Amino acid sequence: MTHLLNGLVAATHTPFKKDGSLNLDGIEKIAAHLSSNKVDIAFIGGSTGESHSLNVEERMSLAKRWFEVVKGTKLNVVVHVGSNCLEDARTLAKQAQELKALAISALTPSYFKPKNVEALVECCSFIASAAPRVPFYYYDIPTMTGVNLSMPEFLERAEKSIPNLKGLKFTNVDFMSFQLCSQMEGGRFEILWGVDEMLLPALSVGAHGAVGSTYNFAAPIYHRIIDAFKKFDFETARKEQLRSIKLVNILVKRGYMASAKAMMGMLGVDVGSPRLPNVALKQEELASLRSDLEKESYI
């Protein structure tokens, strides 16, 4: 099988100004930062990108700016188009095809939820058919959507009605399901791992590509995990994975979204604070976060 998305794919932040409006000028610095850390694919407008806190016009402006920035570079873009409103998702998918996105991905609707795999397939088919020339990945993240359906069954059913189905963005710790999906029909589908702090065990069961938010600011850790794994240097790989876990724990302690965006700022890439319902860190929280990150040499 040819893997379209190999290695690290950074689930990027949406940059905001102090007044909460989009800061499209900030995308250029994000892209340059990814390239400098040998990350060649950006996954825009997903969970890390606070897509559910953006309106459709903002999401289209975000995508348009990303493609302007990466033109002529080695950086490719995957566009998340999922929405509770499927017509909005189709609008975003059509735009992504016009922009020549490398691929599109979509979360399930999560307010009115598909009650079974058949309904989920129908939702994804409706979205993917708006961009038939672009590879489509269903974005499975049950902890956030509340939709926890069988992904092996989804792939079996979906391949019949979604011609451009390429695979899954698998943000789910069910390794049995992950391996079943990865090996289905001799590895026909591309299953992208989506839990950064468990990358090493995912590699051990066949992961080739991974989409994650910490790849924005800690890509070198994960490059070392992958390199060590390929060399059968499991001691180094475990050591680096532990660094990843400790970093995630530091960020989660004060609220992951706000802390991750703050860390980007500490690395010289200003992406602003998150939008409500996520809340920005207070000054004392920022100070303690910086102290923890410096103590462990993350910044």
C-alpha positions as CSV (number, residue, x, y, z in Angstrom):
1,M,0.0,0.0,0.0
2,T,1.1,3.6,-0.7
3,H,0.9,5.7,2.4
4,L,-0.3,9.2,1.7
5,L,0.4,10.4,5.2
6,N,3.6,9.1,6.7
7,G,5.5,10.2,9.8
8,L,4.3,13.2,11.9
9,V,1.3,15.2,10.9
10,A,0.9,18.3,13.1
11,A,-2.7,19.1,14.2
12,T,-2.2,22.9,14.1
13,H,-3.6,25.7,16.3
14,T,-5.8,28.4,14.9
15,P,-4.1,31.7,15.8
16,F,-6.1,34.4,17.4
17,K,-5.5,38.1,18.1
18,K,-6.0,39.5,21.6
19,D,-9.6,40.5,20.7
20,G,-10.4,36.9,19.8
21,S,-10.5,37.4,16.0
22,L,-8.6,35.3,13.5
23,N,-4.9,36.2,13.2
24,L,-4.3,34.9,9.6
25,D,-0.9,36.6,9.5
26,G,0.2,34.1,12.3
27,I,-0.1,31.1,10.0
28,E,3.2,31.9,8.2
29,K,5.2,31.6,11.4
30,I,3.4,28.3,12.3
31,A,4.2,26.9,8.9
32,A,7.9,28.0,9.2
33,H,8.1,26.5,12.6
34,L,6.8,23.1,11.4
35,S,9.2,23.0,8.5
36,S,12.1,23.8,10.7
37,N,11.2,20.8,12.9
38,K,10.9,18.5,9.9
39,V,7.1,18.2,9.9
40,D,5.9,18.2,6.4
41,I,2.1,17.9,6.8
42,A,-0.3,20.2,8.7
43,F,-3.8,19.0,9.7
44,I,-5.7,22.3,10.0
45,G,-9.1,23.2,11.6
46,G,-9.4,20.1,13.8
47,S,-9.7,19.7,17.5
48,T,-6.5,21.5,18.2
49,G,-7.6,24.1,15.7
50,E,-10.8,24.7,17.7
51,S,-12.9,24.1,14.7
52,H,-16.2,24.0,16.6
53,S,-15.4,27.5,17.9
54,L,-15.1,28.9,14.4
55,N,-17.9,29.8,12.0
56,V,-17.9,28.5,8.4
57,E,-16.6,31.8,7.0
58,E,-13.6,31.8,9.4
59,R,-12.8,28.2,8.6
60,M,-12.8,28.9,4.9
61,S,-10.6,32.0,5.5
62,L,-8.2,29.8,7.6
63,A,-7.9,27.2,4.9
64,K,-7.4,29.8,2.1
65,R,-4.6,31.4,4.0
66,W,-2.9,28.1,4.8
67,F,-2.7,27.3,1.1
68,E,-1.4,30.7,0.2
69,V,1.4,30.3,2.8
70,V,2.5,26.8,1.8
71,K,2.4,27.4,-2.0
72,G,5.9,26.6,-3.4
73,T,7.0,24.8,-0.2
74,K,7.3,21.1,0.8
75,L,4.5,21.6,3.4
76,N,1.2,19.8,2.6
77,V,-2.2,20.5,4.1
78,V,-5.0,18.2,5.3
79,V,-8.2,20.0,6.0
80,H,-10.6,19.0,8.7
81,V,-14.1,19.7,7.4
82,G,-16.4,18.0,10.0
83,S,-19.3,19.9,11.5
84,N,-22.5,19.3,13.4
85,C,-24.2,20.7,10.2
86,L,-23.4,18.4,7.3
87,E,-24.2,21.0,4.7
88,D,-21.5,23.2,6.3
89,A,-19.1,20.2,6.1
90,R,-19.9,19.8,2.4
91,T,-19.1,23.5,1.8
92,L,-15.8,23.1,3.5
93,A,-15.0,19.9,1.6
94,K,-15.8,21.6,-1.7
95,Q,-13.4,24.4,-0.9
96,A,-10.7,22.0,0.2
97,Q,-10.9,20.2,-3.2
98,E,-10.7,23.6,-5.0
99,L,-7.6,24.5,-2.9
100,K,-6.1,21.1,-3.9
101,A,-5.8,19.8,-0.3
102,L,-3.8,16.7,0.2
103,A,-6.7,15.1,2.0
104,I,-9.8,15.9,4.0
105,S,-11.0,14.5,7.3
106,A,-14.3,14.8,9.3
107,L,-15.5,14.2,12.8
108,T,-18.9,12.8,13.3
109,P,-21.8,15.1,14.2
110,S,-21.8,15.0,17.9
111,Y,-24.9,16.9,19.1
112,F,-27.4,14.8,17.2
113,K,-25.3,11.6,17.0
114,P,-25.5,8.8,14.5
115,K,-27.0,5.9,16.4
116,N,-25.2,3.2,14.5
117,V,-22.4,2.5,11.9
118,E,-24.9,2.7,9.0
119,A,-25.9,6.2,10.0
120,L,-22.3,7.2,10.4
121,V,-21.4,5.9,7.0
122,E,-24.2,7.8,5.5
123,C,-23.0,11.0,7.1
124,C,-19.4,10.5,5.9
125,S,-20.6,9.6,2.4
126,F,-22.6,12.8,2.2
127,I,-19.5,14.9,3.2
128,A,-16.9,13.0,1.1
129,S,-19.1,13.1,-2.0
130,A,-18.7,16.9,-2.1
131,A,-14.9,16.4,-2.7
132,P,-14.7,13.2,-4.8
133,R,-11.1,13.8,-6.0
134,V,-9.7,14.2,-2.5
135,P,-8.8,11.3,-0.2
136,F,-11.2,11.1,2.8
137,Y,-10.3,10.1,6.4
138,Y,-13.0,9.6,9.0
139,Y,-11.8,11.2,12.3
140,D,-12.6,8.8,15.2
141,I,-12.3,10.5,18.6
142,P,-15.0,9.0,20.9
143,T,-13.7,10.8,24.0
144,M,-14.7,14.1,22.5
145,T,-17.7,13.2,20.3
146,G,-19.4,10.6,22.5
147,V,-19.7,8.4,19.4
148,N,-18.0,5.1,20.0
149,L,-18.8,2.8,17.1
150,S,-16.9,-0.1,15.6
151,M,-14.2,1.1,13.3
152,P,-13.6,-2.3,11.6
153,E,-17.3,-2.4,10.8
154,F,-17.2,1.2,9.6
155,L,-14.5,0.4,7.1
156,E,-16.2,-2.7,5.9
157,R,-19.4,-0.8,5.2
158,A,-18.0,2.6,4.1
159,E,-15.7,1.3,1.4
160,K,-18.8,0.4,-0.6
161,S,-20.3,3.9,-0.5
162,I,-17.3,6.2,-0.2
163,P,-15.1,5.8,-3.2
164,N,-12.5,8.3,-1.9
165,L,-12.2,6.7,1.5
166,K,-8.5,6.4,2.4
167,G,-8.7,5.5,6.1
168,L,-9.1,6.8,9.6
169,K,-7.6,9.4,11.9
170,F,-7.7,7.1,14.9
171,T,-7.7,9.0,18.2
172,N,-8.7,6.1,20.2
173,V,-6.7,3.8,22.6
174,D,-8.4,0.6,21.4
175,F,-5.3,-1.2,20.1
176,M,-7.3,-4.3,19.1
177,S,-9.5,-2.2,16.8
178,F,-6.5,-0.3,15.5
179,Q,-4.7,-3.4,14.5
180,L,-7.8,-4.9,12.9
181,C,-8.3,-1.8,10.9
182,S,-4.6,-1.6,9.9
183,Q,-4.6,-5.1,8.6
184,M,-8.0,-5.2,6.9
185,E,-7.8,-6.5,3.3
186,G,-4.0,-6.7,3.5
187,G,-3.5,-3.1,4.7
188,R,-5.8,-1.4,2.2
189,F,-6.7,1.4,4.6
190,E,-4.4,4.0,6.1
191,I,-5.0,4.2,9.9
192,L,-3.3,7.3,11.4
193,W,-2.5,7.2,15.1
194,G,-3.9,10.1,17.1
195,V,-2.8,9.7,20.7
196,D,0.7,11.3,21.0
197,E,1.6,9.9,24.4
198,M,1.1,6.4,23.0
199,L,3.0,6.7,19.8
200,L,5.5,4.0,20.6
201,P,3.0,1.2,21.3
202,A,1.2,2.3,18.1
203,L,4.4,1.9,16.1
204,S,4.8,-1.6,17.5
205,V,1.5,-2.7,16.0
206,G,2.1,-1.1,12.6
207,A,1.4,2.6,12.7
208,H,3.0,4.5,9.8
209,G,1.6,8.0,10.3
210,A,0.4,9.9,13.3
211,V,-1.6,13.1,13.7
212,G,-1.1,15.0,16.9
213,S,-1.1,18.4,18.6
214,T,2.2,18.0,20.5
215,Y,4.0,17.6,17.2
216,N,3.6,21.4,16.9
217,F,6.0,22.1,19.8
218,A,7.7,18.8,20.6
219,A,8.3,17.2,17.2
220,P,12.0,16.4,18.0
221,I,10.9,14.0,20.8
222,Y,8.7,12.0,18.4
223,H,11.3,12.0,15.6
224,R,13.7,10.4,18.1
225,I,11.0,7.8,19.1
226,I,10.5,6.9,15.5
227,D,14.2,6.8,14.7
228,A,15.0,4.7,17.8
229,F,12.1,2.3,17.0
230,K,13.4,1.8,13.4
231,K,16.9,0.9,14.9
232,F,15.4,-1.5,17.5
233,D,16.7,0.8,20.2
234,F,13.8,0.4,22.4
235,E,15.5,1.8,25.5
236,T,15.8,5.1,23.8
237,A,12.4,4.9,22.4
238,R,10.8,4.3,25.8
239,K,12.9,7.1,27.3
240,E,11.6,9.6,24.7
241,Q,8.0,8.4,25.0
242,L,8.2,9.0,28.7
243,R,9.3,12.6,28.0
244,S,6.2,12.9,25.8
245,I,4.0,11.6,28.6
246,K,5.5,14.0,31.2
247,L,5.1,16.9,28.9
248,V,1.4,16.1,28.3
249,N,0.9,15.8,32.0
250,I,2.4,19.3,32.6
251,L,0.1,20.8,29.9
252,V,-3.1,19.0,31.1
253,K,-2.6,20.2,34.7
254,R,-3.6,23.7,33.8
255,G,-5.9,23.0,30.9
256,Y,-4.4,21.4,27.8
257,M,-5.6,23.8,25.1
258,A,-4.5,27.0,26.8
259,S,-1.2,25.5,28.0
260,A,-0.3,24.1,24.5
261,K,-1.0,27.5,22.9
262,A,1.0,29.2,25.6
263,M,3.9,26.9,25.0
264,M,3.9,27.8,21.3
265,G,4.2,31.4,22.3
266,M,7.2,30.5,24.6
267,L,8.8,29.0,21.5
268,G,8.4,32.2,19.6
269,V,5.2,31.3,17.7
270,D,2.3,33.4,18.9
271,V,-1.0,31.6,18.4
272,G,-2.9,33.7,21.0
273,S,-5.2,32.3,23.6
274,P,-8.0,29.9,23.0
275,R,-11.6,30.9,22.5
276,L,-14.4,30.2,24.9
277,P,-15.5,27.7,26.1
278,N,-11.7,27.1,26.6
279,V,-10.2,29.7,28.8
280,A,-6.9,31.4,28.8
281,L,-4.3,30.9,31.5
282,K,-3.9,33.5,34.2
283,Q,-0.6,35.2,34.7
284,E,0.4,33.1,37.7
285,E,-0.5,29.9,35.7
286,L,1.6,31.1,32.8
287,A,4.5,31.6,35.2
288,S,4.2,28.2,36.8
289,L,3.8,26.6,33.4
290,R,7.0,28.2,32.1
291,S,8.8,27.1,35.3
292,D,7.7,23.5,34.8
293,L,8.7,23.5,31.1
294,E,12.1,25.0,31.8
295,K,12.8,22.7,34.7
296,E,12.3,19.6,32.4
297,S,14.1,21.3,29.4
298,Y,11.0,21.4,27.1
299,I,11.7,25.0,26.3
